[in-house]
C-alpha cells in the first residue's frame, strides 16, 4: 500500500459484521438484493416500452432500435469496466472505514468517467458512416440509424456518469439511490416514448426521433438525480476531487480491475455473435432456429435480470468484508447469497416452464419458430442453476478485484468449449439446433464448476486493495 493511500481517516460508521451463522445474514443479503432486483425489472420495462412504441411507428424503427442497443453496448464497455473497478475500490475502502479515501475515489471515478465518455464521443462521432457500413444497415433503416447514432453518441458522457454513480452508491450499500434514479428514468422514458414518439398527451409528434430524445432526456434526468443525491450525502464536493499525486497512485488499481472486466464483456458478447452465426448456418431449419434463439433469449432475460441483481449484491458484500479484513465472512455471505439466488431464480424458471407454450406462442407466432423456442428454453432453463452460480460468483470476483479470473474462465470456456462443441454437435453429429442448445448447457455447467472451484479453493482475496488483517477475528 502506498504512502499516499495510508493517510489516516475518520473511521467508518458501519456496524461490525455479524457472524456467519447469525440470523441477520439472510436479512442483510435480501436487503441488498431486492432493490436491485426491482431496479432490473424497471430496466426490462424501459426496453419493453422502447420496442413497443418503435413497433407502432414502423418496422424499420424497431429494427434500428435493436441495432443501436447492440451498438450502445460497445460504446459503454469502458463505463462498465470502470464501474467494476469503482465497486471494488470503494466497497473495500468503505469496509475498512477509510471514508476520506472513499470520497477521493468518488471524485476520481467521476473524473475518469467524464473523460472516458467525452473521449469516446470524439472518437466515434466522425466515424458514423464507416460504423454503419460495417453493420450492414439496410437502406430503409439507415436514416433512422444515423439519427440514433448522433443522439446516442452525444449522450455518452452523461450515460457514463449515470452508470458510474450507480456503481458508487452500490459499493457503499446504498442500493435505494440507484433504484430511485431508475424509477425516474423509467417514468421520463415512458412519457417521452409515448409523448414524443406517438404525439400523445399534447406532445409534439417527433416519430422515431422522439424515441431517441426520450432516452436522452431520461438518462440525463437520472444522472442529474444521482449527482444531487451524491452531493446530498456529502460525497460530491470540491474536496472529493483528489490531487494528482494521490490520483496517479490510486488509478492503477481501478485500471487493474477494469481492463479484464471490459475485455471479458467484449469476449463474451463476441462469442454470442459467433454462436448466432453457427445457428444461422445450420444444415437444417437454420432460419427457424435463429428466430427461436432470438425469441428464447428475450424470454430468458426475465430470469437474467434478477440474476444480475445477485451479481451486484455479491460484489458489494465481498468488497465490504474484504475491506474489514474478513475474507472468511466474504466467502460465507456469498455462499448464502448463492443458495438464495439459485433457489429464487430456479423457482421462477419452473414457473416459466409451466407456461412455456403460451409464452412461446406470444413471442413467436410461427409454428416452426415456436418449436425451436421451446427447445431452446428447455435446455437453457435446465442450465439456470449453473448460470446463476457463474453470475453470482463472477460478481464476487469483481468485488474482490479479481476480474482476471472472470476473463480467463469466460474466455476459455466460451471460445474453447462452447463454440467448438456447438459446431460439432449442431453441424456434424446432430445436424440440428438442439446440438447447439446442448452445447450451451454443457458449457454453462463446466463454467459454473470452474468458477465454484476458484471461489472455494483459490486465494482470490489477494487481489484486494485493502489487505487482510493478520487475524480473522472481529
N, C-alpha and C positions, 0 to 999 in steps of 0.2 A: 504494500500500500504506500503510495507516495506521500511526501510530507504535506503537500497541498490538500490532500484528501483526509488527513488525520486531524484537521482542525477541530478543536473542541466545540461542541454544540450543545444546545439545550436538549435534554433528554426528551424522548417521545412520551406522549401522554397515554400510549397504548397500554392496556392491562396485560399482565402476564398470560401466556398461552395456557389453556387447560391441559391436563394430562391426556395422553392418547385415549384413555378409557372413559373420559368424562362424558356425561350426557349432553353437555353443551357442544360437543364436537359436531354432531349432525345438524344442530340448530345453527351453528356458525356457518357450516358449509351451505345449508339451504338458504340462509340469509344472504349469502353472496350469489347463489345460483339463480334464485327465482327472478330478481330484477333483470338479470342478463338474459334469461330465457324469454321474458316478456319483451325485452329490447329486440331480440332476434325475431320474435313474432311480428313486431311492428316493422322491422326491416323487410320481412316477407310481404307484409301488406303494401309497403311502398312499391316494391317491384310488381306486385299483382295489379295495383291501380295503374301503374305506368303501362303495362301490357294491355290492360282492359281498355283504357282510353285510346291508346295507339291503334288498337284494332278497330275502334269505332271511326277513327279518322281515315284509315286506309291500310291495306296490307303492306305497302311499301314503307309506311311509317313504323309498323310493327316489326318489319324486318330490320330497319335501321336501328330501332331501339335495342334489339338483341345484339346487333353487331357492335354498337357503340358501348354497350355494357361490357362486352368482352374486351374491347379496346381499352376501356377505362381501367380494367384490372391491371394492365401493364403500366399505365400511367401512375397507378397508385402503389406499385410494388415497393418503391422506396419508402413511402409513408408507412406501409405495413411493417416493413423491415425495421425502420427507426422506432416504431411503436413497440416492437418486441424488445429492443434494447432499452427503451424507456421503462417498460414494465419491470424488467429485471433490475435495472439500476435503482429506480425509485422505490420499488417494493422492498428490496434488500436494505436500502438506506433507511426507509421508514421503520422496518422491523428492528434495526439497530438503534433507533432513537435519534438518528442524526438529521434533525429537522432542517438545519442550515444547509446541509448537503441536498436534502430533498428540494428545497426552494431553488437552489442553484441548478439542479438537474432540470427542474421545470423550465427555467429560463433558457438553459442550453438546448433542451429538446425543442422548444418553440422556435428559437432562432434557427436551429437545424432544419425544422420543418418548413419554415417560410423560405429559407434559402433554397432548399431542395425543390419545393414546389415551383418557385419562380424560375429556377434553372431549367426544369423540365418543360415549363411553359415556353421559355425562349428557344429551347432546342426543338420542340415539337411543332410550334406554330408555323414555321416556314416549310415544313415537310408534309403538309396536308395532302397534296397531290400524290406524291410517291407512296405515302402510307395507304391511302385509299386504293391506289393501283395494286399494291401488294395484297390487299384484302379482296381484290377482285369484286369490288362493289358493282352490282348491276346498274346500268344506265338509269333505270327508273327510280332507283333508291339513292343515287349519287347526290342529287341536290339536297335531300334530307340529311344525308350523312355529312355533307360539307357544313351545313348549318350546325349540326350537333357537334361536330369536331371543333369548330371555332368556339362555341359556348362552353363546352366541357373543358377544353384546354385552358380557357381563361379562368375557369373555376378552380383549377388545380391548387394554387396556393391556399385558398380558403378551405378546400377539401382536406388538404394536409393538416391544417390547424384543427379541423373538426376531428379527424381520426386520432391525432396525437393527444389532444386534450382529453378525449375519452379514455385513452390508454393511461394518461397521467392520473386521472381520477380512479380508475380501476386499480392501479398499483397501490393506492392508499386505502383500499377497501371502501371507497366512496362510490358504490355502484348505483346509487339512486340518481346522481347527477347525469351520467350518460343516458339513463332511462328518460329523464326529463327532456334532455336535448333531442332524443329520438322521437319522443311524443310530439314535440314541436315540429320536427322535420316532417313527420308523417302528416300532421294537420296541414301545414303550409303546402306540402307537395300535393296532397289530395285536393285541396281547394284550388291550387294552381292548375293541376291537370284538368279538372272538370271545368274550371272557370276560364282559363286562358286557352286550353286545348279545344273545348267544345263551346265556348262562349256562354256558359251558364251563369246565372246569378248576376247578370248585368256586366260581366267582364267582357273585354274585347275578345273576339274570336280570332286567335292567332294561329290556330291549327297546330301543325307539328312543331312550330317554333314555340308555341305556348308550353309544350311539354318540357322542352329544354330549359326555358326560363323558369318554369316551376321548380325544376331540380336545382337550378342556380339559386333561386330565392330561398328554397327550403334549407339547403346546406349552409348558405350564408347566415340564415336565421339561427340554425343550430350551432354554428361556430361562434356567433356573437353571444348566444346564451352561455355557451361553455366558457368563453373568456370572462363574462360577467361573474359566473359562479366561481371561477378560479380566483378572480380579484377579490370577491366577497370573502373567500376562505383565507385570504392573506397570502396566497401563493403566487400572485402576479403583481409585482411591484418593481420599482427601479432596482432594488437590491436583489431581485431574483436573477438578474442577468449577470453571470459571473465574469470576472476579469479574464483576460486572455491567458494569463499564467495558469489559472485553475482549469479553464476550459480545455486547453491543449493537453492537460494530464487526464481529464475526465472523459473526453470524447472518445479516445481509443477503446474504452470498454463498450460503449454503445455501438461503435462500429464492429467490434469483435462479435457482439451478439447479433447485430443487424444483418451483416452480409450473408451468413449462412441461411438465415431465415428468408431473406429476399430471394436468394438463389434457389432455395427449396421451393418457393412458390412458383418460380419460373419453370423449374424442372418438373414439378408435379403437374402443372397445367399443360406444359408441353407434352407430357406423356398422355394426357387425356386427348389432346388433339391427334396424336398418333393412333390412339385407341379408336377414335372416331373414323380415322382413315382405314384401319383394319376392318371395322364393321362395314364401312361403305364399300369395301372391295371383296366382301364375302362371295363365294361362288353361288350361293342360293339365297334368295329373298333379301338381298342387301338393302334395298330401299325401305322395305317394311321394318327390317331390323334397326336401321339407322333412326327411323322415325320412332320406333318403340323405345330405343335407348334414350332419345331426347325427351320423350314423354315420361319415361321411368325416372330420369334424373329430376324432372320437375316435381314429380310426386315424392321422390326420396328426399328432396330438400326440406320437406316438412319435418323430417327427423334430423337432418344435418344441422339445421339452425339451432335447435336446443342443444345439440352436441357441441356446437361452438361455445355456448354459454358455459358448459362444463370445462371446455378447454381453457377459457379465460379465467374461470374460477381457480383451476389448478395453478395457473401462472401466478395469481395473487397469493395463494396460500404458500406456495414454495418460496417465492421471493420474500414474503414477510418472515417466515420461520427461519430461512437461511440467514436473514439479517439479524435475527435474535441468536444466531449461533446454534440453532436446533434442527439439524438435518434429520434427526430422528422423528421429530414432530412433523416436519415437512413430508416425509415419506408416509407416516401413519395417516395423516389427514388426506393425502392424495389417494391412498388405497381405499379409505372410506368413501371419498368422492367418487372413485371409480366404480365401486359397488353400487352407489346411488345412481350414477349415470347409466350403467348397464341395465339396472332394474327398471328405471323410469322409461328410458327410450325403447327397451325391449317390449315393455307393455304397450307402448304406443305402436310399435311395429306389429304386434299381434293384433291390435285393434284395426290397424290399417289393412292387414291381410284379410281380416274378416269381411271387409268391404272392397277388396281389390278389384273385383269385376266391374261394379258400377263406377268406381273411380277411374279404371282404365277406359271404360266407355266414354266417360266425361272428357278425358284429356286426349283420347284417340278414337274418334268416331269410326275410322276404317277398321273392318273386322280383322284383317291381317295384322295391322299395327297393334290392335288390342291384344292379340295372342303374344306378340313379341314383348309388349309392355308387361304383361302378366309374367312371362318367363323371366324377364329382366328383374322384376321385383321379387320373384320367388328366390332367386339366388342372392340378391343384394339385401333383402330383408333378413335372410338367414345369416348374413355376414354382419348384422348390426352390432352384436357383442364385440366382434373383432374391430369394427370401425370405431366404436366408442372407446375401446381400450387404446387404440392408436391416437385418437384425437385428444383424449384426456391426458395421457402421459406425454404427448408432444407438448401440450400446454405446460405441464410440469417442467419439462426440459427448458422451455422458454423462460419461465420464472427463475430458473437456476442459471440462465445464461448459457446453457449447454445446447444451443441451437445447431451446433456442428453435428451432434448425434442425429438430430432430425433430418438434416440434409443428407447424411450418409445413408441412413436407413431408407428414407423415402426414395432417394435417387437410385439406390442399388436394387430395391425390390420392384419399383415401378418400371425401370428401364431394363433391369437384368432378369426379372422373373415375369412380371405381368405381361409386358408386351410380347416377348418371345413365346410365352405359353399361350397367349391369346391367338397369335398367328398359327401356332402349331395345332391347337385344338380346333380353332374356328375354320382354318383353311385346309388343313391336311387330314386330321384324324376324324373329326366330327362333321366338318364341312357345313356348319350352320352356326347361327348366332349363339346358340346355347353353349358352344365351346368357349366363346369369349366370356359369357357370363360366369361360367365355371372357373375360368382363369382369374377373373376378378375376385371371386370368393376365395380361392386358394391363396392368391397373393395377399389378400387382406388378412387372412389367418396367419400367414407367415410373418407379415409385417407386425401384427399385434404381438406375436410371440417374441420377436426380436426386441421390440420396444419394451415389453414387460421384463425381459431378461436384463436389459440395460438398466432399467429403473430399479430393479430389485438387487442386482448384483454388482453394478459398476458405481464408481465414486463420481457421480455427476455433480455433486456439490462443490467439487474443486474448481468449477467454472465461475463460482460466485464472486461478486465484487467484494462483499464483506466476508472475511474468512471466519470459519467456525471457531468457537471458543475451545479452549483446551479441555473443558469439561462439558458434559451434555446436560447437566442439571439446570434448574431454573435460575 
